Amino acid sequence: MVFIISVISIIFVYLHIFKINIVLGFSDIFLLALVFQILVIASTSYIVVALPTYPIYFIILKEKEFNSLEKLNFTIVSNLAFYILTGYIGYYLGFPITASLFFVALLASFLAIISFVIIAEQKYGVYSFLKNQEYNPSEIIDSNNRMKNNHIKDIIKSNRCLLIIFLFLLCLLNVVRFQFFFGTDPFLHIFIIKSIVKMKFLPLEEYYGSVGLPIFGAVIHFFLE
């Protein structure tokens, strides 16, 4: 299911980046254009969080002693590093910093990881990406119910739920509390992101030569532009 969502998200972002939605006439119908834009936003949000590295932690390393929250954290950090490194490598190789650069790197990396998983599964039977297993449906339901109950108990007993709620409210309140940014730092990051998007290169002389997070912001803009 996650793989299917990933493929669908990639397709929607592809249609948007290369303006195929305009060729297909999606933009001529208001309702269709609105739905398409919402799907692109959802797809972009999913991609920058999950792709291309989710198969590493949720398929290849699924037997490791990491819980789902830890795997999600590793995935998000790895994806952040992936897009930043792609920007730097593309810049030093002389490629324009565009949506096509990040999309091609994303697609190539994701396909490479999935291909590795499929080859390894066929050769060793280690992973479960394409492995068909036969279960008794009643056993699946009972097992899922037990897992859900245990998972809910674990969340209630731990501080994770409270921590997640606190972080969510903190982000939300920081957005709605202030009508403008304080200080010059946020505007400097905005300026760097706009420079990357418009000039298609990395202004390495800005922000002490560290433009990692602005690259990530530019990627989101590229995929939604």
Buried (B, 14 or more C-beta within 10 A) or exposed (E): EEBEEBEBBBEBBBBBBEEEBEEEEBBEEEEBBEEBBEBBBBBBBBBBEBBBBBBBBBBBEBEEEBEEEEBBEBBBEBBBEBBBEBBBEBBEEEBEBBBEBBBBBBBEBBEEBBEBBEEBBEEEEEBEBEEEEEEEEEEEEEEEEEEEEEEEEEBEEEEEEEEEEEEEEEEEEEEEEEEEEEEEEEEEBEBBBBBBBEEBBBBEEBBEEEBBBBBBBBBBBBBBE
